[in-house]
Amino acid sequence: MAKQSDVLSADFLVKVAEEFGTPVYVYHAEKIKTQYEKLQKAFVKADARFFYACKALTNINVLRYINSIGCGLDTVSIQEVQLGLKAGFDPKNIIFTPNCVDLQEIIAAKDLGVNINIDNISILEQFGNQFGGSYPICIRLNPHIMAGGNFKISTGHVDSKFGISIHQLRHIERIVKSTKLKVTGLHMHTGSEIKDVDVFLRGVEIMFEMTEHFPDLEFIDLGSGFKVAYQQGDPETDIDLLGKKLTDAFNHFAKSYKRPLQLWFEPGKFLVSQCGYFVVKANVIKQTTATVFVGVNSGFNHLIRPMFYDSFHLIKNISNHKGTERIYTVVGNICETDTFGWDRKINEVREGDYLVFYNAGAYGFEMSSNFNSRLKPAEVLVKDGKAHLIRKRDTIDDLLKNQVEIPL
Ligand SMILES: *Cc1c(COP(=O)(O)O)cnc(C)c1O
């Protein structure tokens, strides 16, 4: 598990909760840096670059911090591109990897000067017809590797909507040739939560085979899938082993390719999952015939991963961390079934205690909503030991902001 200095203590989180109220997302800047440095260290012998997949967490301060430590940015919408530029990223350090967007959105990204990754034949052809080789592109391939902890987040399978199938290589080649497209990158992203290093290696071998069809390549982008531990004993992607094996394979291959090649990655979760803490308050303890429920002042409107992906988030009582452990089922206050965790051993919870969800940095706030007309939580960034408010809690005005009242 994490080093002590890597973790925000219970007492510290209680203070943050008292100062800024709950529910609140708390992010620890230095932990993001630690994770980035782990990646750099693992791939030190390869010409590797990392682009933070910002759909995991896009607060502008987090983006600015990530830019400040020298990491690039991976974006999936034109709005993420715009946020990245606003955060100060050089367009060259941004890669745009959308799927199922129209040509206009691709052109908008091109006009902003970022790296473009095209993920279907139709857009490839339209882009080629319009721009030919005047703007280099990357092509997202689907190598059909079944990987990922969950079917919903596994993107390499046959029925996946992502990427262009490697079986369509001939078709890609025809378009590239006839429109003179300049393909400088090949990309794959097989899905999230890959535990097995050899999956990456299989993918990369397929990518190597593809390179001979593309003479202008400058990089191969292997996307992400780096898994982090959500609880003690959870399997994690062995970054050092991955770094070593991949570096060997890549450097061996790169010798035979006629131009220098870079290895790109797009980690999201790996960089920001563990930096995040979601702090809530226990509203009620409700004992039924079979279960003791803790009802907290949040729900899947704020943290949907447990309900959407069956994800496990470790929950602790930070107000009573010496209390006797008891078995609780932690639920939200939404009028829908929203169970955060069944049968969890937690130090005795009293109404008013603060609970924390760990690993809440990635896909936490970012997937939140205003369901039940509840307000989105505040966000706090901890840097150099100080807590800074980086997003105010919603107010009722935010709920009404874009609504247009008509005469009735
Ligand atoms: C979501 C996504 C990632 C990041 O995935 P994580 O599991 O968060 O690391 C990387 N690349 C692309 C194209 C993505 O859509």
The ligand as an SDF file (V2000), in Angstrom:
LIG
                    3D

 15 15  0  0  0  0  0  0  0  0999 V2000
  -10.4390    6.5490  -20.5480 C   0  0  0  0  0  0  0  0  0  0  0  0
   -9.2920    6.5220  -21.4520 C   0  0  0  0  0  0  0  0  0  0  0  0
   -8.0050    6.3820  -20.9250 C   0  0  0  0  0  0  0  0  0  0  0  0
   -7.7110    6.2420  -19.4550 C   0  0  0  0  0  0  0  0  0  0  0  0
   -8.1480    5.0680  -18.8820 O   0  0  0  0  0  0  0  0  0  0  0  0
   -7.8030    4.7770  -17.3370 P   0  0  0  0  0  0  0  0  0  0  0  0
   -8.3500    3.4530  -17.0820 O   0  0  0  0  0  0  0  0  0  0  0  0
   -8.4460    5.8390  -16.5150 O   0  0  0  0  0  0  0  0  0  0  0  0
   -6.3280    4.8540  -17.1880 O   0  0  0  0  0  0  0  0  0  0  0  0
   -6.9520    6.4200  -21.8290 C   0  0  0  0  0  0  0  0  0  0  0  0
   -7.1540    6.5590  -23.1540 N   0  0  0  0  0  0  0  0  0  0  0  0
   -8.3880    6.6890  -23.6790 C   0  0  0  0  0  0  0  0  0  0  0  0
   -8.5410    6.8600  -25.1370 C   0  0  0  0  0  0  0  0  0  0  0  0
   -9.4960    6.6730  -22.8640 C   0  0  0  0  0  0  0  0  0  0  0  0
  -10.7160    6.7920  -23.3760 O   0  0  0  0  0  0  0  0  0  0  0  0
  1  2  1  0
  2  3  1  0
  2 14  2  0
  3  4  1  0
  3 10  2  0
  4  5  1  0
  5  6  1  0
  6  7  2  0
  6  8  1  0
  6  9  1  0
 10 11  1  0
 11 12  2  0
 12 13  1  0
 12 14  1  0
 14 15  1  0
M  END
$$$$
